Amino acid sequence: MLNYNGKVLAAFVLVVGFGFSACRSKRLVKDGELVDVISQDTIKRKYFEALGIAAADPKLPTATQRRALSRDAAIIKAHNELLTMIKGANLESGQTVDMSIMGDQKMVETLNHMIKGAEIIKTEFMADDGAVVTIRLPRKRASKMLGVKFK
């Protein structure tokens, strides 16, 4: 049985993850609404960057509660998107990270810790108290921690 927070996360998380890009200086929320088009820049950059978007539970009594839970959910989604992104990244060896770490539990744990340590660089709130969170992880740091070279 999910606790209340788990139900909120499970029921109200709307998610979108985006690829490699530079620090997004553009606003993703304009006039309280998510912009219609969010550009993805797939050119090699210094960072892996991901977005998490989560809706708020409108039944919660205060904006603070709605924003806190939607931000937490957006962070979790951004971490999941970043993990997926890095696992699929191509290495100089021609393999993906996922193929390279397969069966190596220590590497899997390192990757999971690395993702949780990604920097939250921006949180934007929508008029309905939903949240858009941008996180990033330096490619150099990921390469060093995993002992791999990215293409």
N, C-alpha and C positions, 0 to 999 in steps of 0.2 A: 504494500500500500504506500503510495506517495504521500509525503507530508504536504502541507499547504504550499510551501515554496516550490516543491517539485511539481505540484499540480499546476501552479501558475506558469512555471517554465514550460512544462509539457503542453499546456493548452494555448499559450499565447506567444510562443516564440515564432516569429516570422524571420526567415534567414536569407541572407545573401552574402556570399563570399567573393572576393575579387582577387585577382592575380598580383603578380609582381608589379610594383609601381613605386614611384618616389613618394615622399611625404606629401599627402594631399593637402594643398593649401586651399583648394576650392571647398566651398561649403556644400555639404551634401543635403542639408536641410535649409530650405528657403521659405520664409513666411510661415514657419511651423509645419511645413510639408516636405516630404522626401522629394528631391528633384526627380524629374521624369527620366533623365538619362544620366547614368553614372559611367563615366569613361573608364576604360581599363587600359592601362599602358603596359604592354608586355615586353618593352625593351629592357635589356639587362640593367639592373639597378644595384645599389649598394644594400638594399633592404628587401626582405620578403615582407609583404604588407597584406593584411586581410581586414575585411569589414565584418562586423556582426550587426544585424538589425533585428530588433525585438520590439514587439508591441506590448503595451501595458495592459494590465487587467483593469478594465474600467470600473469594476465593482469595489476596488480598494478605495477607502475613504479619503485618503489625502494624496496630493500630488507628490509629496516626498516618497510615500510608499510605492506609488506607481512608477516613479522615475528610478528609484533604487532597484526595484525588481527588474524593470526593463533593461537597465544598464547591466545588472549582473547577468541576465540572460544573453544580452548582446556580447558581453565579454566571453562567455562560454562558447557561443557560436563562433566568434572570431578566432578563438583558440582552436576549435575544431577545423575551421577553414584553413588556418595556418598550418596545422598538422597535415592535413590532406595535401596542401600545396607543397610542403617540403618533402613529404614522402614521394610525391610524383616528380620532383625536380630531377633533371638530368645531371649526371656527374660526368667528369672528363673521361671516366672509364667506359662510358656508354650505358652504364646501368642507371637505374633510378635509385634514390635513397632507400626506398622501400625494399628493393631487391638487395641492396648492399647490406642492410641491417637485418634481413630476414634470419630468424633463428638465434640472433645475438641479443639475449634479454638485457644485458647491460647497456647496449646501444639503444634499445627501445626505451629503457628508463631514462637515459640521457636525453633522448629526443623529447620525451614527455616533460621532463624538468625544464628543458630549454624553451619549449613552447609556453609553459606556464610563466616563464620569466620574460616573455616578450613585453616590450614597452607599450603601454597604452598612450597613444599620442593625441587622441582627440575623442571627446564624447559630445555628441550633439543630441538635443532633445527635440522632439516634434510636438506639435500643439496638443496631440492626444497623449502626451507623456511617454511615447515610445522613444527608444534610444538607437542611435547609430554610433558604434564604437569602432575606431580605427586603431589597429595594433601593428607593430612592426618588430622585426628581428633583423639585425645586421647579418648579411650573408657571410661576412668574414667571421663573425662569432659562431654562426651555425657550422661553418666549415671547420673551424678549429675544434669545437666541442665534439663534432662527429668524426673528426679525422678524415674528412673527404674534401674533394675539390669539385665545386660546382662549375658547370659549363658557363 
